[in-house]
Amino acid sequence: MRLRLPNISWSWSWPATFILLFVVAAAPFPFGSTNDLSIAFWCLCLSTALIFAPTRDLRQPHLWMIAGIGIIVAAYAFVLHEQLSDSPWVAPFQPIWKQASDLLGVPIAPSASIVKNEAFFALGAPLANILAILLGIIVGVNRERARRMLWVIAISGALYALYGLASFLIEPTMILWRDKTAYLGSVTGTFINRNTAAAYFGSGAVIWMLLILEKVRRRIPERRLIWKNVSRDLSDIPPSEILPHLLAFLVCLMAMFMTGSRAGVGLSLLAMIVAFTVFLRRDLPTRSGIALALVAGAAIALGLLQFLGGRVSTRFDSQGLADEGRMEAWKSTLRIIGDNPWFGTGMGTFRWAFPPYRSSNISIYGVWDRAHSTPLELTSEVGIPLALLIAIAWAVIFIVLARGVLSRRRDAIIPLAAAATASLSVLHSSLDFTLQIPGYSIPFFALSGVGLAQSFRTGQAQGERTRSQSLLRWTKRAQTWDAAPELPEHAREIRKTVRL
C-alpha cells in the first residue's frame, strides 16, 4: 500500500503572509512595543515582508489606495526633510535657537525643529503603521489570507486577555518579567497603560462577536431571520461549534471591564452595538428595527457596565467623562498649534514643547510627555497641512470600508470588523494615545488594510462569480434536458443535485 502525500506548491505569498501574521500577533507582547528596539525590529520585519508581497491579484481600486498611501509617505518625507535639514526649503527656523545663541554668546546652527534630529528617531512608529496598512492591502486581496488575518488578531487578542486575567489573579504587581509601577488595580495584559489595554481587549471582543454572529447566521437557513424561531434555530447549533468562540468573547469582555478605563470600555461597547446592528441590518424589521436594535444594545451595554464594570461606573461618577487636567492639556496643545501652524515643533518633540505652554490649572506633579489626544499632538508636531491630509485619508478609509460593508454579502464581516475597530481606535485616540502605541496600532492598521482590500471584488472573486453564473446556466438547462452526455462533468453533477 503506497501512501500518497498531497501536492504542496510553493507560493511567493507565503513569506509575506507569515511575516505579517507573526508581527500582528507578536507586536503587543513586548510591553506594547513602545521602545525603539522593538519598533525597529517590526519595521525590519514588515519591510522584508513587503519585498515578498504578492501583487498579482491587485486591481485598480487597490492601486489607487496604494497611490494614496504614497501621497501620505511623500508628505511625511517633505515634513521630515524640513525638520531635519540645516537648510529647509520653506520651513522657518524655530526662534528658540536664536534665543539660545544670544544667551550663550556662541553661534548655534538653527533648525525647524525645537530638538535637532528628534524627527528621525520618531519616524519608526508611523513607518511601521504605514507598512502594516500597505501589507494589509496587498496580502488581504486574497480572501483566505484576509480571513486568516482576522482569526490571528482574534485569537491573539483572546490569549493576551487570558494572560492579563491570569497575571492579575496570580501576580498583579508584575507585567511579564518587570515590576508593575502603575495601574496595580487594573488588568493591563502586556501593555503598560490600562486605556490602551481596554481598547485592545475591546477590539478583540468586537471581532469575536462578529465571528459568532457570522457562524450563527450561517446555521440559520432562512434568507431573512424569523425572530420567533431564532431560539429554536440556535438550539440546533452544536455547542462544540459555538462554545470556543463564546468563551474567547467573554475572556476579552471580562479583561476589558477589568482595565477600569472609562473611554476604552465605553467606546468598545459602542462599537459592539453598532457592529451588531449593521451586521443584522437586513434581518431587522424594515421600519423601526435598527432603532430598536440600537436601544436594546444600549440597554444591554448599560447592564453589563453595571454588573461587570463597577470600577468603570465609579470613575464615571467621580470624574465624569474626562479629567480636568486632560482638558487643560488640550487647551495648552492648541496654543502650541497656534504658534507653529505650518510645520509644528518637530516630530517627537511634544514633551519639550509642552512645558512653556503648560496651563497653571494643571497639577505640577509629573511630566506630560503626551497630549492624551493623538490628533492634537500630531498637529502640534507636524503642522496643520500634514495633519489635515492624514484626516482626509482616514475619512477616505471609512468611506471605502462603509462601501465594502454595504455592498458585500460574502465576507462582509472583514470590512465590518475593520471599520468597527478603526472607529474605536480613532475615537479613543482622540481622548488618549492608543494609536501611538505600536503594539496596538500595528495589528489594527494591518486589519484596516485587509478591510480595504476586501471592500472591492478581487479578480479571484470575479472569476468565481463568472464560474458560478456559468454553472447556474448549466443547471437551468440540466433541469430540462433528460439526457445530455455532452455536458461537462460538473454540469452533470449539478443536474443530479437539482433533481435530488
The 8 nearest C-alpha neighbors of each residue, nearest first, counted from 0:
[[1, 2, 3, 4, 5, 6, 7, 8],
 [2, 0, 3, 4, 5, 6, 7, 8],
 [1, 3, 4, 0, 5, 6, 7, 8],
 [4, 2, 1, 5, 6, 0, 7, 8],
 [3, 5, 6, 2, 7, 1, 8, 0],
 [6, 4, 7, 3, 8, 2, 9, 1],
 [5, 7, 8, 4, 3, 9, 2, 10],
 [8, 6, 5, 9, 4, 10, 3, 13],
 [9, 7, 6, 10, 5, 11, 13, 12],
 [8, 10, 7, 11, 13, 12, 6, 14],
 [9, 11, 12, 13, 8, 14, 53, 7],
 [10, 12, 13, 51, 14, 53, 9, 52],
 [11, 13, 10, 53, 15, 14, 16, 52],
 [12, 14, 16, 11, 15, 10, 17, 9],
 [15, 13, 17, 16, 12, 18, 51, 11],
 [16, 14, 48, 52, 18, 51, 17, 12],
 [17, 15, 13, 19, 14, 18, 12, 20],
 [16, 18, 20, 14, 19, 15, 13, 21],
 [19, 17, 21, 15, 20, 16, 48, 14],
 [18, 20, 22, 16, 21, 17, 15, 23],
 [21, 19, 23, 17, 22, 18, 16, 24],
 [20, 22, 18, 24, 19, 23, 25, 17],
 [21, 23, 25, 19, 24, 20, 26, 18],
 [24, 22, 442, 20, 21, 25, 26, 19],
 [23, 25, 21, 22, 155, 26, 20, 152],
 [24, 26, 22, 28, 27, 23, 21, 29],
 [25, 27, 438, 22, 28, 23, 24, 32],
 [28, 26, 438, 31, 25, 29, 439, 32],
 [27, 29, 25, 26, 30, 189, 31, 32],
 [28, 30, 32, 31, 27, 189, 26, 37],
 [31, 29, 190, 189, 32, 28, 191, 27],
 [30, 32, 438, 27, 190, 29, 33, 28],
 [33, 31, 438, 29, 37, 30, 437, 34],
 [32, 34, 31, 436, 437, 35, 30, 38],
 [35, 33, 36, 37, 32, 38, 31, 30],
 [34, 36, 38, 37, 39, 33, 123, 32],
 [35, 37, 39, 38, 34, 40, 32, 33],
 [38, 36, 40, 32, 39, 35, 34, 41],
 [39, 37, 35, 41, 40, 36, 123, 42],
 [38, 40, 42, 36, 37, 41, 35, 43],
 [39, 41, 43, 37, 38, 42, 36, 44],
 [42, 40, 44, 38, 43, 39, 45, 37],
 [41, 43, 39, 45, 127, 40, 44, 46],
 [42, 44, 40, 46, 41, 45, 47, 39],
 [45, 43, 41, 47, 42, 46, 48, 40],
 [44, 46, 48, 42, 47, 43, 41, 49],
 [45, 47, 49, 43, 48, 44, 42, 50],
 [48, 46, 44, 50, 49, 45, 43, 51],
 [49, 47, 15, 45, 51, 50, 46, 18],
 [48, 50, 52, 46, 47, 51, 45, 134],
 [49, 51, 47, 48, 52, 46, 15, 53],
 [52, 50, 48, 15, 49, 53, 11, 14],
 [51, 53, 49, 15, 50, 48, 12, 54],
 [54, 52, 12, 55, 51, 11, 137, 138],
 [53, 55, 57, 56, 137, 52, 138, 140],
 [54, 56, 57, 53, 58, 137, 52, 458],
 [57, 55, 54, 458, 58, 140, 457, 459],
 [58, 56, 54, 55, 61, 140, 62, 59],
 [59, 57, 61, 60, 62, 56, 457, 458],
 [58, 60, 62, 61, 63, 57, 64, 65],
 [61, 59, 63, 62, 58, 64, 455, 57],
 [60, 62, 64, 63, 59, 58, 57, 65],
 [61, 63, 65, 59, 64, 60, 66, 58],
 [62, 64, 66, 60, 61, 65, 59, 67],
 [65, 63, 67, 61, 66, 62, 60, 68],
 [64, 66, 62, 68, 67, 63, 69, 61],
 [67, 65, 69, 63, 64, 68, 62, 70],
 [68, 66, 64, 70, 69, 65, 63, 71],
 [67, 69, 65, 71, 66, 70, 72, 64],
 [68, 70, 66, 72, 67, 71, 73, 65],
 [69, 71, 73, 67, 68, 72, 74, 66],
 [72, 70, 68, 74, 69, 73, 75, 67],
 [71, 73, 69, 75, 70, 74, 76, 68],
 [74, 72, 76, 70, 75, 71, 69, 77],
 [75, 73, 71, 77, 76, 72, 70, 78],
 [74, 76, 72, 78, 73, 77, 79, 71],
 [77, 75, 79, 73, 74, 78, 80, 72],
 [78, 76, 80, 74, 79, 75, 73, 81],
 [79, 77, 81, 75, 80, 76, 82, 74],
 [80, 78, 76, 82, 77, 81, 75, 83],
 [81, 79, 77, 83, 78, 82, 84, 76],
 [80, 82, 87, 78, 79, 84, 83, 90],
 [81, 83, 111, 79, 112, 80, 84, 345],
 [84, 82, 80, 81, 116, 79, 85, 115],
 [85, 83, 86, 87, 81, 80, 82, 110],
 [84, 86, 110, 87, 83, 109, 108, 111],
 [85, 87, 84, 88, 81, 110, 83, 89],
 [88, 86, 81, 84, 90, 89, 85, 80],
 [87, 89, 90, 86, 81, 80, 84, 91],
 [88, 90, 87, 91, 81, 86, 92, 342],
 [89, 91, 87, 81, 88, 111, 92, 342],
 [92, 90, 111, 93, 89, 87, 110, 342],
 [93, 91, 111, 110, 109, 94, 90, 112],
 [92, 94, 111, 95, 110, 96, 113, 112],
 [95, 93, 96, 97, 92, 98, 109, 113],
 [94, 96, 98, 93, 97, 99, 113, 109],
 [97, 95, 99, 109, 94, 98, 100, 93],
 [98, 96, 100, 99, 94, 95, 101, 109],
 [97, 99, 95, 101, 96, 100, 102, 94],
 [100, 98, 96, 102, 97, 101, 103, 95],
 [99, 101, 97, 103, 98, 105, 106, 102],
 [102, 100, 104, 98, 99, 103, 97, 105],
 [101, 103, 99, 100, 104, 98, 105, 97],
 [104, 102, 100, 105, 101, 99, 106, 98],
 [103, 105, 101, 102, 100, 106, 99, 107],
 [104, 106, 100, 103, 107, 101, 102, 99],
 [105, 107, 100, 108, 104, 101, 103, 97],
 [108, 106, 100, 109, 105, 96, 97, 99],
 [107, 109, 106, 110, 96, 85, 97, 100],
 [110, 108, 96, 92, 107, 85, 93, 97],
 [109, 111, 92, 112, 93, 85, 115, 82],
 [110, 112, 92, 82, 93, 91, 90, 81],
 [113, 111, 345, 82, 344, 110, 114, 115],
 [112, 114, 344, 93, 345, 115, 111, 95],
 [115, 113, 112, 117, 116, 348, 345, 351],
 [114, 116, 117, 112, 113, 110, 83, 118],
 [117, 115, 118, 119, 83, 114, 120, 82],
 [116, 118, 120, 119, 115, 114, 347, 121],
 [117, 119, 346, 121, 116, 120, 347, 345],
 [120, 118, 117, 122, 121, 116, 79, 83],
 [119, 121, 117, 122, 118, 123, 116, 347],
 [122, 120, 118, 347, 119, 123, 346, 117],
 [121, 123, 119, 120, 125, 124, 126, 118],
 [122, 124, 126, 121, 125, 38, 127, 39],
 [123, 125, 127, 126, 122, 437, 128, 38],
 [126, 124, 128, 127, 123, 122, 129, 121],
 [125, 127, 129, 123, 124, 128, 122, 130],
 [128, 126, 124, 130, 42, 125, 129, 131],
 [129, 127, 131, 125, 126, 441, 130, 444],
 [128, 130, 126, 131, 132, 127, 133, 125],
 [129, 131, 133, 127, 128, 132, 134, 126],
 [132, 130, 445, 128, 134, 129, 133, 444],
 [131, 133, 448, 445, 135, 444, 129, 134],
 [134, 132, 130, 136, 135, 131, 129, 448],
 [135, 133, 137, 131, 136, 132, 138, 130],
 [134, 136, 448, 449, 445, 132, 133, 139],
 [135, 137, 448, 452, 449, 139, 133, 134],
 [138, 136, 134, 139, 135, 140, 54, 133],
 [137, 139, 135, 140, 136, 134, 16, 141],
 [140, 138, 449, 145, 136, 141, 135, 137],
 [141, 139, 452, 138, 137, 453, 142, 136],
 [140, 142, 139, 144, 143, 145, 138, 56],
 [143, 141, 145, 144, 146, 140, 139, 453],
 [144, 142, 146, 145, 141, 147, 139, 148],
 [143, 145, 147, 141, 142, 146, 139, 148],
 [146, 144, 139, 142, 148, 143, 147, 449],
 [145, 147, 149, 143, 148, 144, 142, 150],
 [148, 146, 144, 150, 145, 149, 151, 143],
 [147, 149, 145, 151, 146, 150, 144, 152],
 [150, 148, 146, 152, 147, 151, 153, 145],
 [149, 151, 153, 147, 148, 152, 154, 146],
 [150, 152, 148, 154, 153, 149, 155, 147],
 [153, 151, 155, 149, 150, 154, 156, 148],
 [152, 154, 150, 156, 151, 203, 155, 206],
 [155, 153, 157, 151, 156, 152, 150, 158],
 [154, 156, 158, 152, 157, 153, 24, 151],
 [155, 157, 153, 159, 203, 154, 158, 152],
 [156, 158, 160, 154, 155, 159, 247, 251],
 [159, 157, 161, 155, 160, 156, 162, 154],
 [158, 160, 162, 156, 161, 157, 188, 163],
 [161, 159, 163, 157, 158, 162, 251, 254],
 [162, 160, 158, 164, 163, 159, 157, 165],
 [163, 161, 159, 165, 160, 164, 166, 158],
 [188, 162, 164, 160, 166, 161, 165, 186],
 [163, 165, 167, 161, 162, 166, 254, 160],
 [166, 164, 162, 168, 167, 163, 169, 161],
 [165, 167, 169, 170, 163, 168, 164, 171],
 [168, 166, 171, 164, 165, 170, 169, 163],
 [169, 167, 165, 166, 170, 171, 164, 163],
 [168, 170, 166, 167, 165, 171, 164, 172],
 [169, 171, 166, 172, 167, 173, 168, 165],
 [172, 170, 167, 173, 166, 168, 183, 169],
 [171, 173, 179, 170, 178, 183, 174, 180],
 [174, 172, 178, 179, 171, 177, 170, 175],
 [175, 173, 177, 179, 176, 189, 178, 172],
 [174, 176, 177, 173, 189, 30, 178, 166],
 [177, 175, 174, 173, 178, 179, 30, 29],
 [178, 176, 174, 173, 175, 179, 172, 180],
 [177, 179, 173, 172, 180, 174, 176, 175],
 [178, 180, 173, 172, 174, 181, 177, 183],
 [179, 181, 178, 183, 182, 172, 173, 191],
 [180, 182, 183, 179, 191, 192, 184, 172],
 [183, 181, 185, 184, 193, 180, 192, 179],
 [182, 184, 181, 185, 172, 171, 179, 180],
 [185, 183, 182, 186, 171, 258, 167, 181],
 [184, 186, 258, 182, 183, 257, 187, 259],
 [187, 185, 258, 257, 163, 188, 167, 254],
 [186, 188, 193, 196, 190, 258, 163, 185],
 [189, 163, 187, 190, 186, 159, 160, 162],
 [188, 190, 30, 28, 174, 187, 31, 27],
 [191, 189, 30, 31, 187, 188, 192, 196],
 [190, 192, 30, 187, 193, 189, 31, 174],
 [193, 191, 194, 190, 195, 187, 196, 182],
 [192, 194, 196, 187, 258, 195, 197, 260],
 [195, 193, 197, 260, 196, 192, 263, 198],
 [194, 196, 198, 433, 197, 193, 192, 199],
 [195, 197, 193, 199, 187, 194, 198, 190],
 [198, 196, 255, 263, 194, 200, 195, 199],
 [197, 199, 263, 201, 195, 196, 200, 202],
 [200, 198, 196, 202, 201, 197, 195, 203],
 [199, 201, 203, 251, 255, 197, 202, 198],
 [202, 200, 267, 204, 198, 203, 199, 255],
 [201, 203, 205, 199, 204, 200, 420, 198],
 [202, 204, 200, 206, 156, 201, 205, 153],
 [203, 205, 201, 207, 248, 251, 202, 206],
 [206, 204, 202, 208, 203, 271, 207, 201],
 [205, 207, 209, 203, 208, 204, 416, 153],
 [208, 206, 210, 204, 248, 209, 205, 211],
 [207, 209, 211, 205, 206, 210, 204, 212],
 [208, 210, 212, 206, 211, 207, 213, 205],
 [211, 209, 207, 213, 208, 212, 214, 206],
 [212, 210, 208, 214, 209, 213, 215, 207],
 [213, 211, 209, 215, 210, 214, 216, 208],
 [212, 214, 210, 216, 211, 215, 209, 217],
 [215, 213, 211, 217, 216, 212, 210, 218],
 [216, 214, 212, 218, 217, 213, 211, 219],
 [215, 217, 213, 219, 218, 214, 212, 220],
 [218, 216, 214, 215, 219, 213, 220, 212],
 [217, 219, 215, 216, 220, 214, 236, 232],
 [218, 220, 216, 217, 221, 232, 215, 224],
 [221, 219, 218, 222, 217, 216, 223, 224],
 [222, 220, 223, 219, 224, 225, 216, 218],
 [221, 223, 220, 224, 219, 282, 225, 281],
 [224, 222, 282, 221, 225, 281, 283, 220],
 [225, 223, 282, 226, 221, 222, 229, 219],
 [226, 224, 228, 227, 229, 223, 221, 282],
 [225, 227, 229, 228, 224, 230, 282, 283],
 [226, 228, 225, 229, 230, 231, 224, 232],
 [229, 227, 226, 231, 225, 230, 232, 224],
 [230, 228, 232, 226, 231, 227, 233, 225],
 [229, 231, 233, 232, 228, 234, 227, 226],
 [232, 230, 234, 228, 229, 233, 235, 227],
 [233, 231, 229, 235, 234, 230, 228, 219],
 [232, 234, 230, 235, 231, 236, 229, 215],
 [233, 235, 231, 232, 236, 230, 237, 229],
 [236, 234, 232, 233, 237, 231, 218, 230],
 [235, 237, 233, 234, 238, 218, 232, 240],
 [238, 236, 239, 240, 235, 241, 234, 242],
 [239, 237, 240, 241, 242, 236, 243, 234],
 [238, 240, 237, 242, 241, 243, 236, 244],
 [241, 239, 238, 237, 242, 243, 236, 244],
 [240, 242, 244, 238, 243, 239, 245, 211],
 [241, 243, 245, 244, 238, 239, 240, 246],
 [244, 242, 246, 245, 241, 247, 240, 239],
 [245, 243, 247, 242, 241, 246, 248, 211],
 [244, 246, 242, 248, 243, 247, 249, 241],
 [245, 247, 249, 243, 248, 244, 242, 250],
 [248, 246, 250, 244, 249, 245, 157, 243],
 [247, 249, 245, 204, 251, 207, 246, 250],
 [248, 250, 252, 246, 251, 247, 253, 245],
 [249, 251, 247, 253, 252, 248, 254, 246],
 [252, 250, 200, 254, 204, 248, 249, 160],
 [253, 251, 249, 255, 250, 254, 204, 248],
 [252, 254, 250, 256, 255, 251, 249, 257],
 [255, 253, 257, 251, 252, 256, 160, 250],
 [256, 254, 197, 252, 200, 253, 257, 258],
 [257, 255, 308, 253, 258, 254, 259, 264],
 [258, 256, 254, 259, 255, 186, 185, 253],
 [257, 259, 186, 185, 256, 193, 260, 255],
 [260, 258, 311, 257, 310, 256, 185, 261],
 [261, 259, 263, 194, 258, 262, 264, 197],
 [262, 260, 264, 263, 311, 265, 259, 315],
 [261, 263, 265, 264, 260, 266, 427, 194],
 [262, 264, 197, 198, 260, 266, 261, 265],
 [265, 263, 267, 261, 262, 266, 260, 268],
 [264, 266, 262, 268, 267, 263, 261, 269],
 [265, 267, 269, 268, 263, 264, 262, 270],
 [268, 266, 201, 270, 264, 269, 265, 263],
 [269, 267, 271, 265, 266, 270, 264, 300],
 [268, 270, 266, 272, 267, 271, 273, 265],
 [271, 269, 267, 273, 268, 272, 419, 274],
 [272, 270, 268, 274, 269, 205, 273, 275],
 [273, 271, 269, 275, 296, 270, 274, 268],
 [272, 274, 276, 270, 275, 271, 277, 269],
 [273, 275, 271, 277, 276, 272, 270, 278],
 [276, 274, 272, 278, 273, 277, 271, 279],
 [277, 275, 273, 279, 274, 278, 280, 292],
 [276, 278, 280, 274, 279, 275, 273, 415],
 [277, 279, 275, 276, 280, 274, 412, 209],
 [280, 278, 282, 276, 277, 281, 283, 275],
 [279, 281, 277, 283, 282, 278, 276, 289],
 [282, 280, 279, 283, 223, 278, 284, 285],
 [283, 281, 223, 279, 224, 280, 284, 225],
 [282, 284, 288, 280, 281, 285, 279, 289],
 [285, 283, 288, 286, 287, 282, 289, 281],
 [284, 286, 288, 283, 287, 289, 281, 282],
 [287, 285, 284, 288, 289, 283, 290, 291],
 [286, 288, 290, 289, 291, 285, 284, 283],
 [289, 287, 284, 283, 291, 290, 286, 285],
 [288, 290, 292, 291, 287, 293, 276, 283],
 [291, 289, 293, 287, 292, 288, 294, 295],
 [292, 290, 294, 288, 293, 289, 295, 287],
 [291, 293, 289, 295, 290, 294, 296, 288],
 [292, 294, 296, 290, 291, 295, 297, 289],
 [293, 295, 291, 297, 296, 292, 290, 298],
 [296, 294, 298, 292, 297, 293, 291, 299],
 [297, 295, 293, 299, 272, 298, 294, 292],
 [296, 298, 300, 294, 295, 299, 293, 301],
 [299, 297, 295, 301, 296, 300, 302, 294],
 [298, 300, 302, 296, 301, 297, 303, 295],
 [301, 299, 297, 303, 302, 298, 304, 296],
 [302, 300, 304, 298, 303, 299, 305, 297],
 [303, 301, 299, 305, 304, 300, 298, 306],
 [304, 302, 300, 306, 305, 301, 307, 299],
 [303, 305, 308, 301, 302, 307, 306, 300],
 [304, 306, 302, 303, 308, 307, 309, 301],
 [307, 305, 303, 304, 308, 302, 309, 301],
 [308, 306, 303, 304, 309, 305, 256, 253],
 [309, 307, 304, 311, 256, 310, 305, 306],
 [308, 310, 312, 311, 307, 305, 313, 306],
 [311, 309, 313, 312, 308, 259, 314, 257],
 [310, 312, 259, 308, 314, 313, 309, 261],
 [313, 311, 315, 309, 314, 310, 308, 316],
 [312, 314, 310, 316, 311, 315, 317, 309],
 [313, 315, 317, 311, 316, 312, 318, 310],
 [316, 314, 319, 312, 313, 318, 317, 320],
 [317, 315, 313, 314, 319, 318, 312, 311],
 [316, 318, 314, 315, 319, 313, 312, 320],
 [319, 317, 315, 314, 316, 322, 320, 321],
 [320, 318, 315, 321, 316, 317, 314, 322],
 [319, 321, 315, 318, 322, 261, 262, 314],
 [322, 320, 319, 323, 318, 325, 326, 430],
 [323, 321, 325, 324, 318, 326, 320, 319],
 [322, 324, 326, 325, 327, 321, 361, 318],
 [325, 323, 327, 361, 322, 326, 328, 360],
 [324, 326, 328, 322, 327, 323, 329, 321],
 [325, 327, 329, 323, 328, 324, 330, 322],
 [326, 328, 330, 324, 329, 325, 331, 323],
 [329, 327, 325, 331, 326, 330, 332, 324],
 [328, 330, 332, 326, 327, 331, 333, 325],
 [331, 329, 327, 333, 328, 332, 326, 334],
 [330, 332, 328, 334, 329, 333, 356, 357],
 [333, 331, 335, 329, 334, 330, 328, 336],
 [332, 334, 336, 330, 335, 331, 337, 329],
 [333, 335, 337, 331, 332, 336, 338, 330],
 [336, 334, 332, 338, 333, 337, 379, 339],
 [337, 335, 379, 339, 333, 340, 334, 338],
 [338, 336, 334, 335, 340, 339, 333, 379],
 [337, 339, 335, 336, 340, 334, 343, 333],
 [340, 338, 343, 336, 337, 341, 335, 344],
 [339, 341, 382, 336, 383, 337, 343, 338],
 [342, 340, 382, 383, 343, 339, 384, 381],
 [343, 341, 382, 381, 340, 339, 90, 344],
 [344, 342, 382, 380, 381, 339, 379, 345],
 [343, 345, 380, 112, 113, 379, 339, 348],
 [346, 344, 112, 380, 348, 343, 381, 118],
 [345, 347, 118, 380, 348, 381, 121, 117],
 [346, 348, 121, 349, 118, 117, 345, 380],
 [349, 347, 351, 345, 346, 350, 352, 344],
 [350, 348, 352, 351, 353, 347, 368, 369],
 [349, 351, 368, 353, 348, 352, 367, 369],
 [352, 350, 349, 348, 353, 354, 113, 114],
 [351, 353, 349, 350, 354, 348, 355, 344],
 [352, 354, 356, 350, 351, 355, 349, 357],
 [355, 353, 357, 356, 352, 351, 350, 367],
 [356, 354, 357, 353, 352, 351, 358, 331],
 [357, 355, 353, 354, 331, 358, 335, 334],
 [358, 356, 354, 355, 331, 353, 359, 328],
 [357, 359, 360, 361, 331, 356, 327, 328],
 [358, 360, 361, 357, 362, 363, 327, 356],
 [359, 361, 358, 362, 327, 324, 357, 323],
 [362, 360, 324, 359, 358, 363, 327, 357],
 [361, 363, 364, 360, 324, 359, 365, 358],
 [364, 362, 361, 365, 359, 366, 360, 357],
 [363, 365, 362, 366, 361, 367, 324, 360],
 [366, 364, 363, 367, 362, 368, 361, 354],
 [365, 367, 368, 364, 350, 363, 354, 369],
 [368, 366, 369, 350, 365, 370, 353, 354],
 [367, 369, 350, 366, 349, 370, 351, 353],
 [370, 368, 371, 367, 349, 350, 376, 432],
 [369, 371, 372, 376, 328, 329, 332, 368],
 [372, 370, 431, 432, 369, 430, 373, 325],
 [373, 371, 429, 431, 430, 370, 375, 374],
 [372, 374, 376, 432, 428, 375, 429, 377],
 [375, 373, 377, 376, 372, 378, 429, 386],
 [376, 374, 378, 377, 372, 373, 379, 332],
 [375, 377, 373, 379, 378, 370, 374, 372],
 [376, 378, 374, 380, 375, 379, 373, 381],
 [379, 377, 382, 375, 386, 383, 380, 376],
 [378, 380, 336, 343, 376, 377, 382, 381],
 [379, 381, 343, 345, 344, 346, 377, 378],
 [382, 380, 343, 342, 378, 345, 379, 346],
 [383, 381, 342, 343, 341, 378, 340, 379],
 [382, 384, 386, 378, 340, 385, 341, 387],
 [385, 383, 387, 386, 382, 388, 341, 342],
 [386, 384, 388, 387, 383, 382, 389, 381],
 [385, 387, 383, 389, 378, 388, 384, 390],
 [388, 386, 390, 384, 385, 389, 383, 391],
 [387, 389, 385, 391, 390, 386, 384, 392],
 [388, 390, 392, 386, 391, 387, 385, 393],
 [389, 391, 387, 393, 392, 388, 386, 394],
 [392, 390, 394, 388, 389, 393, 387, 395],
 [391, 393, 389, 395, 390, 394, 396, 388],
 [394, 392, 396, 390, 395, 391, 389, 397],
 [393, 395, 391, 397, 392, 396, 398, 390],
 [394, 396, 398, 392, 393, 397, 399, 391],
 [397, 395, 393, 399, 394, 398, 400, 392],
 [396, 398, 400, 394, 395, 399, 401, 393],
 [397, 399, 395, 401, 396, 400, 402, 394],
 [398, 400, 402, 396, 401, 397, 395, 403],
 [401, 399, 403, 397, 402, 414, 398, 418],
 [402, 400, 404, 398, 403, 399, 397, 405],
 [403, 401, 399, 405, 400, 404, 406, 398],
 [454, 402, 404, 400, 406, 401, 405, 407],
 [403, 405, 401, 411, 402, 415, 414, 406],
 [404, 406, 402, 403, 407, 401, 411, 408],
 [407, 405, 403, 404, 402, 408, 454, 411],
 [408, 406, 411, 403, 409, 404, 405, 410],
 [409, 407, 411, 410, 406, 405, 404, 412],
 [408, 410, 411, 407, 412, 413, 406, 142],
 [409, 411, 412, 413, 408, 407, 453, 142],
 [412, 410, 407, 404, 413, 408, 409, 414],
 [411, 413, 415, 410, 414, 416, 209, 213],
 [412, 414, 416, 415, 411, 450, 410, 417],
 [415, 413, 450, 417, 400, 416, 404, 412],
 [416, 414, 412, 418, 413, 417, 404, 419],
 [417, 415, 419, 413, 418, 414, 412, 206],
 [416, 418, 447, 414, 450, 415, 420, 419],
 [417, 419, 415, 421, 416, 420, 400, 414],
 [420, 418, 416, 422, 421, 417, 270, 415],
 [419, 421, 423, 417, 422, 202, 418, 424],
 [422, 420, 424, 418, 423, 419, 417, 425],
 [423, 421, 419, 425, 420, 424, 418, 426],
 [422, 424, 420, 426, 421, 425, 427, 266],
 [425, 423, 421, 427, 422, 426, 428, 420],
 [424, 426, 428, 422, 427, 423, 421, 429],
 [427, 425, 429, 423, 428, 424, 422, 430],
 [426, 428, 424, 429, 430, 425, 423, 431],
 [429, 427, 431, 432, 433, 425, 430, 373],
 [428, 430, 372, 426, 427, 373, 431, 374],
 [431, 429, 372, 428, 427, 371, 426, 432],
 [430, 432, 371, 428, 372, 429, 427, 433],
 [433, 431, 428, 435, 373, 371, 434, 372],
 [434, 432, 428, 195, 435, 436, 431, 427],
 [433, 435, 440, 436, 432, 428, 424, 439],
 [434, 436, 432, 433, 437, 440, 373, 124],
 [435, 437, 434, 438, 439, 433, 440, 33],
 [438, 436, 440, 439, 441, 32, 124, 435],
 [439, 437, 27, 31, 26, 32, 436, 440],
 [440, 438, 437, 436, 441, 442, 27, 199],
 [439, 441, 437, 434, 443, 442, 444, 438],
 [440, 442, 444, 128, 437, 443, 439, 131],
 [443, 441, 23, 445, 444, 440, 439, 446],
 [442, 444, 446, 445, 440, 441, 447, 439],
 [443, 445, 132, 447, 441, 446, 442, 131],
 [444, 446, 132, 135, 131, 448, 443, 442],
 [447, 445, 443, 449, 448, 444, 417, 450],
 [448, 446, 417, 444, 450, 445, 449, 443],
 [447, 449, 135, 136, 132, 451, 445, 446],
 [450, 448, 139, 135, 446, 452, 136, 451],
 [451, 449, 414, 447, 453, 417, 448, 452],
 [450, 452, 448, 454, 449, 453, 400, 447],
 [453, 451, 136, 449, 140, 450, 454, 139],
 [452, 454, 450, 455, 451, 140, 449, 414],
 [403, 455, 453, 451, 452, 400, 414, 450],
 [456, 454, 453, 457, 452, 403, 60, 451],
 [455, 457, 460, 461, 458, 453, 454, 459],
 [458, 456, 460, 459, 455, 461, 140, 58],
 [457, 459, 461, 460, 462, 56, 456, 58],
 [458, 460, 462, 457, 461, 463, 56, 141],
 [459, 461, 463, 457, 462, 458, 456, 464],
 [462, 460, 464, 458, 463, 459, 465, 457],
 [461, 463, 465, 459, 460, 464, 466, 458],
 [464, 462, 460, 466, 461, 465, 467, 459],
 [463, 465, 461, 467, 462, 466, 460, 468],
 [466, 464, 462, 468, 467, 463, 461, 469],
 [465, 467, 463, 469, 464, 468, 470, 462],
 [468, 466, 464, 470, 469, 465, 463, 471],
 [467, 469, 471, 465, 470, 466, 464, 472],
 [470, 468, 466, 472, 471, 467, 465, 473],
 [469, 471, 467, 473, 472, 468, 474, 466],
 [470, 472, 474, 468, 469, 473, 467, 475],
 [471, 473, 469, 475, 474, 470, 468, 476],
 [474, 472, 470, 476, 471, 475, 490, 477],
 [475, 473, 477, 471, 472, 476, 494, 493],
 [474, 476, 472, 478, 477, 473, 471, 479],
 [477, 475, 473, 478, 474, 479, 480, 472],
 [478, 476, 474, 494, 480, 479, 475, 473],
 [477, 479, 475, 476, 480, 474, 494, 497],
 [480, 478, 477, 476, 481, 475, 474, 482],
 [481, 479, 477, 482, 478, 476, 483, 494],
 [482, 480, 479, 483, 477, 478, 494, 476],
 [483, 481, 480, 484, 477, 485, 486, 479],
 [482, 484, 485, 486, 480, 481, 477, 491],
 [485, 483, 486, 482, 487, 491, 488, 481],
 [484, 486, 483, 487, 488, 482, 491, 490],
 [487, 485, 484, 483, 490, 491, 488, 489],
 [488, 486, 490, 489, 491, 485, 484, 492],
 [487, 489, 491, 490, 492, 486, 493, 485],
 [490, 488, 492, 491, 487, 493, 470, 486],
 [491, 489, 493, 487, 492, 488, 473, 486],
 [492, 490, 494, 488, 493, 489, 495, 486],
 [491, 493, 489, 495, 490, 494, 496, 488],
 [492, 494, 490, 496, 491, 495, 474, 497],
 [495, 493, 477, 491, 497, 492, 496, 474],
 [494, 496, 492, 498, 493, 497, 499, 491],
 [497, 495, 493, 499, 494, 498, 492, 491],
 [496, 498, 494, 499, 495, 493, 478, 474],
 [497, 499, 495, 496, 494, 478, 493, 477],
 [498, 496, 497, 495, 494, 493, 492, 478]]
